[in-house]
Amino acid sequence: MNINLTGRHVEITAAMRDYVTSKMDKIKHHFDHVIDVSVILSVEKLKQKAEANVHIRGKDIFVETDSPDMYASIDSLVDKLGRQILKHKEKSADRRSDAAPLDNEES
């Protein structure tokens, strides 16, 4: 999983980078087929904004959050991202089980 971290009007510190990386590892526990994650952290007046674009096999997922604290924004971002990835995983599993092969039913 490749993680691209970008800061808009904010300097990305080593602590922020480590925090985002550790949180994104939780996403990998939910779903192994994550190819690329692009995270953008930005500051707009009093809002600390975090947005992520996740490229997984068959779909791109975009999530954004904002709050007064950057670390709270990152936590909220990971929570939302985890819910969307689990939703995608369940949908793809349902599609696979619906399209089961009919090889042995004829005999």
Residue, then its C-alpha position, 0 to 999 in steps of 0.5 A: m500500500n502506497i501512502n502519499l501525504t500532502g499538506r496545504h497551508v500546513e507543514i507535515t511533521a514527522a509526528m503527523r506522518d507517523y500518526v497517519t501511517s499508523k491509522m492507515d494500517k488499520i484500513k489494511h486490516h479491513f481490506d487487503h486489496v488497497i493499492d494506493v492512498s492519497v491523504i491531503l491535510s489542510v488548514e482553512k482559517l479555524k478548520q483543520k481538514a483531512e481528505a483521502n482518496v483510496h484506490i482499491r481494485g475496482k473502485d476509488i473511494f473519497v472521504e473528507t472531514d474537518s474539525p478544529d483539531m487536526y488529529a481529530s480530523i484524521d481519526s474521523l477520516v479513518d473511521k469514515l474510510g473504514r466504514q466505506i471500505l467494509k461496505h465495498k467489501e460486503k457488496s463485492a462478497d455478495r456479488r461473488s456469492d450470487a454468481a456461484p457456478l452451476d457446474n454440479e447442479e445438472s447431475 
